[in-house]
Structure formats: C-alpha cells, structure tokens
C-alpha cells in the first residue's frame, strides 16, 4: 500500500511488508520537515492498518541520511502568521496534535527510528511512540524558544517528566541531546547503532523468535556511553529550580561551571516572552493527567503566539527568512515583560477548540 502526496515526489511512503506497516517520511532535502499533507498521509496509513489483521506492528523512519524529521514547516508558519491566516495555523496544529495523540494511543506496537536530526515536530512523532530507537547519529531537541516560540507537539509532556530540572533546561535552552542524553531524559528507550537499523527492520518484518517488537529490539540494543547530563545535573537542577527565568539566570551566574555561564548568556539572547511562557507551561503540565491535556494546553499557547505576539514571526524571520540571526524581541528584556504574560498565554482560548 502507498499513500499519495501532492507534487512529483511522494512525501510519505507507506507500505506493509510481512506483518510490518512501514511509514517513511520522504522529504530528505528538507530533513523530512512536516507539512499538512504529510501529517494527513501518516494518519491515513495508521487508520488503514489499525484494523488490518495482516499488520501486527508499525515502524516510522525517515528517508535520507540526515534525520527522521527536522520539525514542522516553520516557513509556512511564518507566512500564515504574517498573513493573518490564523485558521490555517489552527488547522495545521489541530491535525498535527491529533496525530501525536494517535501515535501515543495506537493499539498496535509502534516503533520509531529517531536516527539523525529529530526535533520539534519530529519529537511529536517519535517521542510518543512506545518503542523509541536512537543511534550514534541522533540529535534530539525542542528548539522552539530559539524562534520566540514555545515547545509543543506534546513536548511539554515529555519535558515535564524528565529527571530533576532537565525539562526546564531543555525546554528553555533548546539544547540538543545525543542518544545517551535522550535516553537519560526520557525521550528515547533503546540505543541501536545506525549500521544495525536495517537488520532490525528486517527482523521486525519477518518477526522471527522472539516474536514481540520489544523483544526483537532488545536483540539489537546496546549500552550507550554515559550521558553528559549525569555530571551536569548538579548545576542544572540548582539553577533551573528557581521560580522565575530571571532567578534561573541569576543562579546560573553564581555557579562556577563554564557551562552555567554560557547557558545564562544564551537565555539572555532569547525571547523573554517565549522563555517565561515556556517555563510556566512545563511546570503546569506536571499537574495535568495525560498527553491529551498537555496538547490542549499547548494548542492554546501556540495560537496565542501565532495571533497575538510579534516574537514568533520575528524569530522565524531572523533564523529562517533573512537569516541575520539578530531578532528584535518585543519586549527586549525580562524587566520589560508584563508580570502576567505567562498567565495571559495560558488563559488564551482559541476560537476553535482542539478536542471536539
């Protein structure tokens, strides 16, 4: 079976082989960045296979050598934001989040190969799979604050459940995790060298003994090197347990570690609005019951950014459109930010709710 996509290139390839349904994101030149057609194609394949008795498990991977998925199409988000096309943005996020929840709740075993770059929307696909594979090439991140935005696609759910204060650290800084870091932080489950992925695919297709996907993965699983977070947890937990972003920066400045000072420098370059909202969002999610509740909170936040805030468009302009890397945030400093900014964002109610 194959799922059609617009244009000369099929952006999603889906077929069943043996007892395995395989979905391959197929935009390698764009590191398989997601657009609405791709989201719909993946969803269609999952719906077809749910009741197909010949398909026992599903595998998600990406075409090319660079990564599973670099995220959503931020240039498209920029065009919709500056063009005032709020309903188009709302439609994209609703369907993307529905897919994230579908993967998490899928009734058949779901395996994701987070090989190479897996960021933003890629985390939304791979991060909620029950069986998450990383390799020596893996680079995972939720980098939304780098464009004046906030983590979404269920990213706050994963961040809120990371050990200690790693969630705040990863969410605010957008730091990139390698395979060891991702497993330590709870974004992945198994380390398989990239040279062995094809063998694992074959084993999943042929379903030789042992028969369950998890048991098969364990045959290829290896122990990765220790995560750098093990040594860094002391200063991360100390600084990122502060009540406010300003307090986090103050604690980072007081630490002796060079990494702490460099992190403070980074935070002072990012959007004050994005940072404050992200910190509160991650902490609020810790009190929510499930992924769907986290996605509903995120939907309100992303629509608040897309329809009421200038920093999202400005961040994408600086990083992706003009590439001058010099965003002009409004407001420019934490001191200028309204005290109720995070509360206003979290109270925002989109006209069209996420879950009907």
C-alpha positions, 0 to 999 in steps of 0.5 A, a space after each residue: 500500500 502507498 499513500 499519495 502526496 501532492 507534487 512529483 515526489 511522494 512525501 510519505 511512503 507507506 507500505 506493509 511488508 510481512 506483518 510490518 506497516 512501514 511509514 517513511 517520511 520522504 522529504 530528505 532535502 528538507 530533513 523530512 520537515 512536516 507539512 499538512 499533507 504529510 501529517 494527513 498521509 501518516 494518519 491515513 496509513 495508521 487508520 488503514 492498518 489499525 484494523 488490518 489483521 495482516 499488520 501486527 506492528 508499525 515502524 516510522 523512519 525517515 528517508 535520507 541520511 540526515 534525520 527522521 524529521 527536522 520539525 514542522 514547516 516553520 516557513 509556512 508558519 511564518 507566512 500564515 502568521 504574517 498573513 493573518 491566516 490564523 485558521 490555517 495555523 489552527 488547522 495545521 496544529 489541530 491535525 498535527 496534535 491529533 496525530 501525536 495523540 494517535 501515535 501515543 494511543 495506537 493499539 498496535 506496537 509502534 516503533 520509531 527510528 529517531 536516527 539523525 536530526 529529530 526535533 520539534 515536530 519530529 519529537 511529536 512523532 517519535 517521542 510518543 511512540 512506545 518503542 523509541 530507537 536512537 543511534 550514534 547519529 541522533 540529535 534530539 531537541 525542542 528548539 522552539 524558544 530559539 524562534 520566540 516560540 514555545 515547545 509543543 507537539 506534546 513536548 511539554 509532556 515529555 519535558 515535564 517528566 524528565 529527571 530533576 530540572 532537565 525539562 526546564 533546561 531543555 525546554 528553555 535552552 533548546 539544547 540538543 541531546 545525543 542518544 545517551 542524553 535522550 535516553 537519560 531524559 526520557 525521550 528515547 528507550 533503546 540505543 541501536 547503532 545506525 549500521 544495525 537499523 536495517 537488520 532490525 527492520 528486517 527482523 521486525 518484518 519477518 518477526 522471527 523468535 522472539 516474536 514481540 517488537 520489544 523483544 526483537 529490539 532488545 536483540 539489537 540494543 546496546 549500552 550507550 556511553 554515559 550521558 553528559 547530563 549525569 555530571 551536569 545535573 548538579 548545576 542544572 537542577 540548582 539553577 533551573 529550580 528557581 521560580 522565575 527565568 530571571 532567578 534561573 539566570 541569576 543562579 546560573 551566574 553564581 555557579 562556577 561551571 563554564 557551562 552555567 555561564 554560557 547557558 545564562 548568556 544564551 537565555 539572555 539572547 532569547 525571547 523573554 516572552 517565549 522563555 517565561 511562557 515556556 517555563 510556566 507551561 512545563 511546570 503546569 503540565 506536571 499537574 495535568 493527567 495525560 498527553 491529551 491535556 498537555 496538547 490542549 494546553 499547548 494548542 492554546 499557547 501556540 495560537 496565542 503566539 501565532 495571533 497575538 505576539 510579534 516574537 514568533 514571526 520575528 524569530 522565524 524571520 531572523 533564523 529562517 527568512 533573512 537569516 541575520 540571526 539578530 531578532 528584535 524581541 518585543 519586549 527586549 528584556 525580562 524587566 520589560 515583560 508584563 508580570 502576567 504574560 505567562 498567565 495571559 498565554 495560558 488563559 488564551 482560548 482559541 476560537 476553535 477548540 482542539 478536542 471536539 
